[in-house]
Amino acid sequence: MSAGGAGPGAGHRRIRGAAAGLLAAATVLGVGHLAAVLIDPASSPFFVLGATMVDHTPHALKDAAIRRFGSNDKLALFVSMGMVMALGAALAGMLERRRPLGSLLLIGLGALTVAAALRRPTATVWFAVPTIVGIIAGIVALRTLTTGSPAPRIAEPISMSRRRFLISAAGVGAIAVGAAAAGRWLGTRLRDVVADRARFVLPRPDRSAPAITEEVQPQVGGLTPFLTGADRFYRVDTALQVPALTSGDWRLRIHGMTDRTVEFDMDRLRRRAAVERVITLTCVSNEVGGELAGTARWLGYPLAELLTEAGAQPDADMLLSRSIDGFTAGTPLSAVLDGRDALLAIGMNGAPLPLAHGYPARLIVPGLYGYVSATKWVVDLELTRFDAVRAYWTERGWADRAPIKTASRIDVPAAFATVAAGPVTVAGTAWAQRRGIAAVRVRVDDGPWQSATLAAEYSIDTWRQWTWQWQATPGNHTLRVRATDGRGELQTEQRTPPFPSGSTGWHSRVVTVR
């Protein structure tokens, strides 16, 4: 070995140090997750860090992630978090060889995580405990794997044989994995929301939604189905883990600028008349031509009737809804009280709400982007004013009213498809909730705009499908689409990004005709 320990022995020690750091970090997360089950799942160190990253992600980066990964944006976040944590953990392990510098690094990161935990919307002082317990366990694991003893050593560390290190590493890994698995199992036992949903029986609606006829959905292969299945319905929210809220534990409190405070549990809610409505939801992060929109059959209770029981005061202009995880959305109160089908929904497409879509209850307000109207896992409604309170996304610069803009999309042919010359069916979807779609037109290259055939309108709160027969000629062609809403206003050509109030522009597709 050369002087200064630069030979293979030093390299092996660095590898051992990195491995020790990774196992110590796994111990922090596993033990912290187990401790969080007994306090609040949201206090788990991993989810605290993830939620903090979501809160402070610039809107441009958030839109880019949604554009690239869609509803898998959270998986992408977890992967990127894991990579950063792994690098930091490996560094901590390599720093721990002679002095407890790696332990000090863990303590510093733990302090930052505790501070972040205590800033979560639903935090209590107990939110600090899982991170503290996890950091203590992680330091013990790190000291044991790097020095042979959990006690701090300033002098030369104990030399560990390869066999001893592997045995210790296996033991630490088992503790980390076992703690995480125990936390998951215990959390499921304490809050068996899956079984609760399976037992949940939807009420029969007093007013069912009209049937969806063939006139509403053209039979064209590749065209988006008029109704979106729950497994295909977009999901964009800030929840890194789906809240575990059973129907028995659920409560909805209505208060604020009201004549009285009222509270509903599921039993009290069931005594009211339920209604069923078909409504299209749209995410503000949807790009031109994007798929962050979907239509479902929603079962629930008229939101205006629930607010009437509390008695809205004349000066209130915002309904601030709050999720069980602390997320807030500010809905214009006028949009809830103007007669549209604003719902407290408990069912989707004939089944209880899926866990990821808000079980046991969520809001649905037609005509507004979801970030101001579609709070999932809703537990609190406060009547207030826009000049007094800002909700989660409006604090981050997004528009506070957010009516959905007119949009149209080409579904068929697919992007960059190759089709045969001659008759080609072009088809797609358009929406302008609360206004409806009056016309859709298609253009090939720089030619004239041609009127598409509109399917029957189901309602002004749903999207509308369209078809156009194209006599395709050989060559590369660009198809463009634009819509006119029910008020006669033409969809704007100007391209704008989703921030701060929704994207605009005409969708286009390039196809090759042979």
C-alpha positions as CSV (number, residue, x, y, z in Angstrom):
1,M,0.0,0.0,0.0
2,S,1.4,3.5,-0.9
3,A,2.0,6.1,1.7
4,G,-1.1,8.1,2.9
5,G,-3.4,5.1,2.5
6,A,-4.2,5.7,-1.2
7,G,-4.1,2.0,-2.1
8,P,-6.9,-0.6,-2.3
9,G,-7.3,-0.6,1.5
10,A,-8.4,3.0,1.5
11,G,-10.7,2.3,-1.4
12,H,-12.3,-0.5,0.5
13,R,-12.8,1.6,3.6
14,R,-14.5,4.3,1.5
15,I,-16.8,1.7,0.1
16,R,-17.6,0.4,3.6
17,G,-18.1,3.9,4.8
18,A,-20.6,4.7,2.0
19,A,-22.4,1.4,2.6
20,A,-22.6,2.2,6.3
21,G,-24.0,5.7,5.5
22,L,-26.7,4.2,3.3
23,L,-27.7,1.7,5.9
24,A,-27.8,4.4,8.6
25,A,-30.0,6.6,6.4
26,A,-32.3,3.6,5.8
27,T,-32.5,3.1,9.6
28,V,-33.4,6.8,10.1
29,L,-36.3,6.5,7.6
30,G,-37.5,3.0,8.7
31,V,-37.5,3.8,12.5
32,G,-38.9,7.3,11.8
33,H,-41.7,5.8,9.7
34,L,-42.5,3.3,12.5
35,A,-42.6,6.1,15.1
36,A,-44.8,8.2,12.8
37,V,-47.5,5.6,12.7
38,L,-48.2,6.2,16.4
39,I,-48.3,10.0,16.0
40,D,-49.4,10.9,12.5
41,P,-48.3,9.3,9.2
42,A,-47.6,12.8,7.8
43,S,-44.8,13.2,10.5
44,S,-42.7,10.4,8.8
45,P,-39.3,12.0,8.0
46,F,-39.4,10.8,4.4
47,F,-42.8,12.4,3.8
48,V,-41.9,15.5,5.6
49,L,-38.9,16.0,3.3
50,G,-41.0,15.2,0.2
51,A,-43.9,17.5,1.2
52,T,-41.4,20.3,1.9
53,M,-39.8,19.8,-1.6
54,V,-43.3,20.0,-3.2
55,D,-44.1,23.2,-1.3
56,H,-41.0,24.9,-2.4
57,T,-40.7,23.6,-6.0
58,P,-40.8,26.5,-8.5
59,H,-43.9,26.4,-10.7
60,A,-41.9,26.0,-13.9
61,L,-40.2,22.9,-12.5
62,K,-43.5,21.6,-11.2
63,D,-45.2,22.0,-14.6
64,A,-42.2,20.4,-16.3
65,A,-42.5,17.4,-14.0
66,I,-46.2,17.0,-14.6
67,R,-45.7,17.5,-18.4
68,R,-43.0,14.8,-18.4
69,F,-44.4,12.3,-15.9
70,G,-48.1,13.1,-15.6
71,S,-49.7,11.3,-12.7
72,N,-46.4,9.6,-12.0
73,D,-44.9,12.9,-10.9
74,K,-44.8,11.6,-7.3
75,L,-42.8,8.5,-8.3
76,A,-40.3,10.8,-10.1
77,L,-40.1,12.9,-6.9
78,F,-39.5,9.8,-4.7
79,V,-36.7,8.6,-7.1
80,S,-35.0,12.0,-7.2
81,M,-35.3,12.3,-3.4
82,G,-33.8,8.8,-3.0
83,M,-30.8,9.7,-5.2
84,V,-30.1,12.8,-3.2
85,M,-30.5,11.0,0.1
86,A,-28.2,8.2,-1.0
87,L,-25.5,10.7,-2.0
88,G,-25.8,12.5,1.4
89,A,-25.8,9.2,3.3
90,A,-22.8,7.9,1.5
91,L,-20.9,11.1,2.3
92,A,-21.9,10.8,6.0
93,G,-20.6,7.3,6.1
94,M,-17.2,8.2,4.6
95,L,-16.8,11.2,7.0
96,E,-17.4,9.0,10.0
97,R,-14.1,7.0,9.8
98,R,-12.0,8.9,12.4
99,R,-14.2,11.6,13.8
100,P,-18.0,11.7,14.2
101,L,-18.4,14.1,11.3
102,G,-20.9,11.9,9.6
103,S,-23.0,11.8,12.9
104,L,-22.8,15.6,13.1
105,L,-24.0,15.8,9.5
106,L,-27.0,13.5,10.4
107,I,-27.8,15.7,13.4
108,G,-27.7,18.8,11.2
109,L,-30.0,17.2,8.6
110,G,-32.2,15.9,11.4
111,A,-32.6,19.4,12.8
112,L,-33.6,20.8,9.4
113,T,-36.1,17.9,9.1
114,V,-37.6,18.6,12.5
115,A,-38.0,22.3,11.6
116,A,-39.7,21.3,8.4
117,A,-42.0,18.8,10.3
118,L,-43.1,21.4,12.7
119,R,-44.1,23.7,9.8
120,R,-46.5,21.2,8.2
121,P,-50.1,22.4,8.2
122,T,-51.4,19.8,10.6
123,A,-48.3,19.7,12.8
124,T,-48.1,19.5,16.6
125,V,-45.0,19.4,18.7
126,W,-45.2,15.6,18.4
127,F,-44.3,15.8,14.7
128,A,-40.6,16.2,15.8
129,V,-40.5,12.9,17.6
130,P,-40.3,10.5,14.5
131,T,-37.3,12.4,13.1
132,I,-35.5,12.6,16.5
133,V,-36.0,8.9,17.2
134,G,-34.9,8.0,13.6
135,I,-31.8,10.2,13.8
136,I,-30.7,8.6,17.1
137,A,-31.2,5.1,15.7
138,G,-29.3,6.2,12.5
139,I,-26.3,7.5,14.5
140,V,-26.1,4.3,16.5
141,A,-26.1,2.3,13.3
142,L,-23.5,4.5,11.6
143,R,-21.1,4.4,14.6
144,T,-21.5,0.7,14.9
145,L,-20.8,0.1,11.3
146,T,-17.8,2.5,11.0
147,T,-16.1,2.2,14.3
148,G,-17.4,-1.1,15.8
149,S,-19.1,0.8,18.7
150,P,-22.0,3.2,19.0
151,A,-20.0,5.4,21.4
152,P,-18.1,8.4,19.9
153,R,-14.3,7.8,19.4
154,I,-11.8,10.5,18.6
155,A,-8.9,8.2,18.4
156,E,-8.2,5.4,15.8
157,P,-11.4,3.4,15.2
158,I,-11.6,-0.3,15.9
159,S,-10.6,-2.2,12.9
160,M,-13.5,-4.4,11.7
161,S,-13.0,-7.6,9.8
162,R,-14.9,-8.0,6.6
163,R,-17.0,-10.8,8.2
164,R,-17.9,-8.7,11.2
165,F,-18.8,-5.7,9.0
166,L,-21.1,-7.9,6.8
167,I,-22.8,-9.4,9.9
168,S,-23.3,-5.9,11.4
169,A,-24.5,-4.5,8.1
170,A,-27.0,-7.4,7.7
171,G,-28.3,-6.7,11.2
172,V,-28.7,-3.0,10.6
173,G,-30.4,-3.6,7.3
174,A,-32.8,-6.0,8.9
175,I,-33.7,-3.4,11.5
176,A,-34.3,-0.7,8.9
177,V,-36.4,-2.9,6.7
178,G,-38.2,-4.5,9.6
179,A,-39.1,-1.1,11.1
180,A,-40.4,0.2,7.8
181,A,-42.4,-3.0,7.2
182,A,-43.8,-2.9,10.8
183,G,-44.8,0.7,10.4
184,R,-46.6,-0.1,7.2
185,W,-48.4,-3.1,8.7
186,L,-49.3,-1.3,11.9
187,G,-50.5,1.7,10.0
188,T,-52.8,-0.5,7.9
189,R,-54.1,-2.2,11.1
190,L,-54.8,1.1,12.8
191,R,-56.4,2.7,9.8
192,D,-57.7,0.0,7.6
193,V,-59.2,2.4,5.0
194,V,-59.1,-0.2,2.2
195,A,-61.5,-2.5,4.2
196,D,-63.6,0.5,5.2
197,R,-64.1,1.5,1.5
198,A,-65.0,-2.1,0.6
199,R,-67.8,-2.0,3.2
200,F,-69.0,1.4,2.2
201,V,-72.4,1.3,0.6
202,L,-73.4,4.2,-1.7
203,P,-76.9,5.7,-1.2
204,R,-79.4,5.5,-4.1
205,P,-79.6,9.0,-5.7
206,D,-82.9,10.8,-5.7
207,R,-81.9,12.3,-9.0
208,S,-79.8,10.1,-11.3
209,A,-77.7,11.5,-14.1
210,P,-79.1,11.0,-17.6
211,A,-77.9,8.1,-19.6
212,I,-74.9,8.5,-22.0
213,T,-76.3,7.7,-25.4
214,E,-74.5,6.8,-28.7
215,E,-75.2,10.3,-29.9
216,V,-72.9,11.7,-27.2
217,Q,-69.9,9.5,-28.0
218,P,-69.0,8.7,-31.6
219,Q,-67.7,5.2,-32.3
220,V,-64.2,6.0,-33.5
221,G,-61.2,3.9,-32.6
222,G,-58.7,5.8,-30.5
223,L,-61.1,8.5,-29.5
224,T,-61.1,9.3,-25.7
225,P,-64.0,7.5,-24.0
226,F,-66.7,10.0,-22.9
227,L,-66.5,8.6,-19.4
228,T,-63.1,8.2,-17.8
229,G,-62.5,5.1,-15.7
230,A,-61.2,5.6,-12.2
231,D,-58.0,3.8,-13.1
232,R,-57.3,6.3,-16.0
233,F,-58.6,9.4,-14.3
234,Y,-55.7,11.9,-13.8
235,R,-54.4,12.5,-10.4
236,V,-52.4,15.7,-9.6
237,D,-52.2,16.7,-5.9
238,T,-49.7,17.5,-3.2
239,A,-50.3,14.3,-1.2
240,L,-47.2,12.1,-1.2
241,Q,-49.1,9.4,0.6
242,V,-52.8,8.9,0.3
243,P,-54.4,10.0,3.6
244,A,-55.9,7.1,5.5
245,L,-59.3,8.5,6.6
246,T,-62.2,6.1,7.2
247,S,-65.8,6.9,6.8
248,G,-66.4,6.4,10.5
249,D,-63.7,8.9,11.4
250,W,-64.6,11.5,8.7
251,R,-66.2,14.8,9.8
252,L,-66.9,17.9,7.9
253,R,-67.0,21.2,9.8
254,I,-68.6,24.3,8.2
255,H,-67.8,27.5,10.0
256,G,-66.3,31.0,9.6
257,M,-68.5,33.8,8.3
258,T,-71.6,31.9,9.0
259,D,-74.6,32.3,11.2
260,R,-73.7,29.0,13.0
261,T,-71.1,26.3,12.9
262,V,-72.4,22.9,11.7
263,E,-70.7,19.5,11.5
264,F,-71.5,16.5,9.4
265,D,-70.5,12.9,9.9
266,M,-71.3,10.3,7.3
267,D,-74.5,9.1,9.1
268,R,-75.9,12.7,9.2
269,L,-74.9,13.1,5.6
270,R,-76.7,10.0,4.5
271,R,-80.0,11.3,5.8
272,R,-80.0,13.9,3.0
273,A,-81.0,13.3,-0.6
274,A,-78.1,12.3,-2.8
275,V,-77.8,13.3,-6.4
276,E,-75.7,12.0,-9.4
277,R,-74.1,14.2,-12.0
278,V,-71.7,13.7,-14.9
279,I,-69.0,16.4,-14.8
280,T,-65.7,17.0,-16.5
281,L,-62.8,18.0,-14.3
282,T,-59.6,19.8,-15.6
283,C,-56.2,20.3,-14.0
284,V,-54.7,23.8,-14.4
285,S,-51.4,22.1,-15.2
286,N,-52.8,20.6,-18.4
287,E,-50.8,21.6,-21.4
288,V,-52.3,22.3,-24.8
289,G,-53.4,18.9,-26.1
290,G,-52.7,17.3,-22.7
291,E,-54.6,14.6,-20.9
292,L,-55.1,16.1,-17.5
293,A,-58.9,16.2,-17.9
294,G,-61.5,13.6,-17.3
295,T,-65.2,13.0,-17.1
296,A,-66.9,10.9,-14.4
297,R,-70.3,10.1,-12.9
298,W,-70.2,11.7,-9.5
299,L,-72.5,10.9,-6.6
300,G,-72.9,13.3,-3.7
301,Y,-74.8,16.0,-2.0
302,P,-75.5,19.6,-3.3
303,L,-72.9,21.7,-1.6
304,A,-75.1,24.8,-1.6
305,E,-77.6,23.0,0.6
306,L,-75.0,22.1,3.1
307,L,-73.8,25.7,3.3
308,T,-77.4,26.8,3.8
309,E,-77.5,25.0,7.0
310,A,-74.6,27.1,8.3
311,G,-76.0,30.3,6.9
312,A,-73.5,32.3,4.8
313,Q,-73.0,35.9,5.8
314,P,-73.4,38.5,3.0
315,D,-69.8,39.7,3.1
316,A,-68.3,36.2,2.5
317,D,-67.0,35.6,-1.0
318,M,-64.7,32.6,-0.6
319,L,-65.2,29.0,0.4
320,L,-61.9,27.8,1.9
321,S,-61.8,24.0,1.8
322,R,-59.2,22.1,3.8
323,S,-58.1,18.5,3.3
324,I,-57.2,16.1,6.2
325,D,-53.5,16.6,5.2
326,G,-53.7,20.4,5.5
327,F,-54.0,21.3,1.8
328,T,-56.3,24.3,1.2
329,A,-58.3,25.6,-1.9
330,G,-60.2,28.8,-2.2
331,T,-63.4,28.6,-4.3
332,P,-65.4,31.6,-5.2
333,L,-68.5,31.3,-3.1
334,S,-70.7,32.6,-6.0
335,A,-69.7,29.5,-8.0
336,V,-71.1,27.3,-5.2
337,L,-74.3,29.2,-4.8
338,D,-75.2,30.1,-8.4
339,G,-77.2,27.0,-9.2
340,R,-74.4,24.9,-10.8
341,D,-74.0,21.3,-9.6
342,A,-71.4,21.9,-6.9
343,L,-71.1,18.7,-4.9
344,L,-69.7,17.1,-1.8
345,A,-69.0,13.8,-3.7
346,I,-68.7,10.4,-2.1
347,G,-69.0,8.2,-5.2
348,M,-67.4,8.0,-8.6
349,N,-68.6,5.9,-11.6
350,G,-71.0,3.9,-9.4
351,A,-68.4,3.0,-6.7
352,P,-67.2,4.8,-3.5
353,L,-64.5,7.3,-4.3
354,P,-61.1,5.6,-4.9
355,L,-58.6,6.2,-2.1
356,A,-56.4,8.3,-4.4
357,H,-59.4,10.4,-5.6
358,G,-60.5,11.6,-2.2
359,Y,-62.3,8.8,-0.2
360,P,-64.4,9.2,1.7
361,A,-65.4,12.7,0.5
362,R,-64.2,15.4,-1.9
363,L,-65.5,18.6,-3.6
364,I,-66.6,18.9,-7.2
365,V,-67.4,22.4,-8.5
366,P,-68.0,22.5,-12.3
367,G,-66.3,25.2,-14.4
368,L,-63.2,25.8,-12.2
369,Y,-59.8,24.3,-12.4
370,G,-59.3,21.6,-9.7
371,Y,-56.7,23.5,-7.6
372,V,-59.5,25.9,-6.5
373,S,-62.5,23.6,-6.5
374,A,-61.8,19.9,-6.2
375,T,-60.3,19.3,-2.7
376,K,-59.9,15.7,-1.9
377,W,-60.2,14.1,1.6
378,V,-62.1,17.3,2.6
379,V,-62.8,17.8,6.3
380,D,-63.3,21.6,6.7
381,L,-65.1,24.3,4.9
382,E,-64.6,27.9,6.1
383,L,-66.6,30.8,4.7
384,T,-64.2,33.8,4.4
385,R,-62.9,36.4,2.0
386,F,-60.3,36.5,-0.7
387,D,-58.8,39.7,0.7
388,A,-58.3,37.9,4.1
389,V,-57.0,34.4,3.3
390,R,-54.9,32.8,0.6
391,A,-55.0,29.1,-0.2
392,Y,-52.2,26.7,-0.9
393,W,-51.6,27.4,-4.6
394,T,-52.6,31.1,-4.6
395,E,-49.9,31.6,-2.0
396,R,-47.5,30.4,-4.7
397,G,-48.7,32.8,-7.4
398,W,-51.5,31.0,-9.1
399,A,-54.7,32.8,-10.0
400,D,-57.3,32.9,-7.2
401,R,-60.5,32.5,-9.3
402,A,-59.4,30.1,-12.1
403,P,-62.4,29.6,-14.5
404,I,-61.6,26.8,-17.0
405,K,-60.5,28.1,-20.4
406,T,-61.8,26.8,-23.7
407,A,-59.7,23.9,-25.0
408,S,-59.8,21.4,-27.9
409,R,-57.7,18.4,-28.6
410,I,-57.0,16.0,-31.5
411,D,-57.1,12.4,-30.4
412,V,-57.2,10.6,-33.8
413,P,-54.9,10.2,-35.7
414,A,-52.2,9.7,-33.2
415,A,-49.2,12.1,-33.2
416,F,-46.8,11.3,-36.0
417,A,-49.1,8.6,-37.3
418,T,-48.8,7.3,-40.9
419,V,-52.2,6.9,-42.6
420,A,-53.2,5.9,-46.1
421,A,-54.3,8.5,-48.6
422,G,-58.0,8.9,-49.0
423,P,-60.8,9.3,-46.4
424,V,-59.3,9.7,-42.9
425,T,-61.4,10.2,-39.7
426,V,-60.0,13.0,-37.5
427,A,-61.6,13.1,-34.1
428,G,-61.1,14.6,-30.7
429,T,-62.5,16.3,-27.6
430,A,-63.3,19.9,-26.7
431,W,-64.4,21.5,-23.4
432,A,-65.5,24.8,-22.0
433,Q,-67.3,24.0,-18.8
434,R,-70.2,26.2,-17.8
435,R,-70.3,27.6,-21.4
436,G,-70.4,24.6,-23.6
437,I,-68.9,24.0,-27.0
438,A,-70.8,25.5,-30.0
439,A,-68.4,24.7,-32.8
440,V,-65.1,22.9,-33.6
441,R,-63.1,23.6,-36.7
442,V,-60.1,21.8,-38.2
443,R,-57.4,23.0,-40.6
444,V,-54.9,21.1,-42.6
445,D,-51.6,23.0,-43.0
446,D,-52.4,26.5,-44.0
447,G,-55.7,25.7,-45.7
448,P,-59.1,26.9,-44.8
449,W,-60.8,26.0,-41.5
450,Q,-63.3,23.2,-41.9
451,S,-66.3,22.6,-39.6
452,A,-66.2,19.4,-37.6
453,T,-69.3,17.4,-36.8
454,L,-70.2,17.7,-33.1
455,A,-71.5,14.8,-31.0
456,A,-74.6,15.6,-29.0
457,E,-74.0,17.8,-26.0
458,Y,-74.5,16.0,-22.8
459,S,-74.3,19.2,-20.7
460,I,-72.4,22.4,-20.5
461,D,-70.4,20.9,-17.6
462,T,-68.9,18.1,-19.7
463,W,-66.6,17.9,-22.7
464,R,-68.0,17.4,-26.2
465,Q,-66.6,15.1,-28.8
466,W,-66.2,15.8,-32.5
467,T,-65.3,14.2,-35.8
468,W,-64.2,15.4,-39.2
469,Q,-63.7,13.5,-42.5
470,W,-60.5,14.4,-44.2
471,Q,-59.7,13.5,-47.8
472,A,-56.0,13.0,-47.1
473,T,-53.4,13.5,-49.9
474,P,-49.8,12.1,-49.8
475,G,-47.2,14.0,-47.9
476,N,-46.5,15.4,-44.4
477,H,-49.3,17.4,-43.0
478,T,-50.1,19.4,-39.8
479,L,-53.6,19.2,-38.4
480,R,-54.8,22.0,-36.2
481,V,-58.0,22.4,-34.1
482,R,-59.8,25.2,-32.5
483,A,-63.2,25.6,-30.7
484,T,-65.8,28.2,-30.1
485,D,-67.6,28.2,-26.8
486,G,-71.4,28.5,-26.2
487,R,-71.0,32.3,-25.8
488,G,-69.5,32.6,-29.3
489,E,-66.0,33.3,-28.1
490,L,-63.2,31.7,-30.2
491,Q,-60.5,29.7,-28.5
492,T,-57.3,31.9,-28.6
493,E,-54.4,30.9,-30.8
494,Q,-51.9,32.5,-28.4
495,R,-49.7,29.9,-26.6
496,T,-49.3,30.4,-22.9
497,P,-48.1,28.0,-20.2
498,P,-50.3,26.7,-17.4
499,F,-49.0,29.2,-14.9
500,P,-50.7,31.2,-13.5
501,S,-54.3,30.5,-14.8
502,G,-54.2,27.7,-17.3
503,S,-52.6,27.1,-20.7
504,T,-54.0,28.4,-24.0
505,G,-53.3,27.8,-27.7
506,W,-54.4,25.6,-30.6
507,H,-53.5,21.9,-30.5
508,S,-51.8,20.4,-33.6
509,R,-50.6,17.0,-34.8
510,V,-48.2,16.1,-37.6
511,V,-49.2,13.1,-39.7
512,T,-47.7,11.4,-42.7
513,V,-50.0,10.3,-45.6
514,R,-48.9,7.6,-48.0
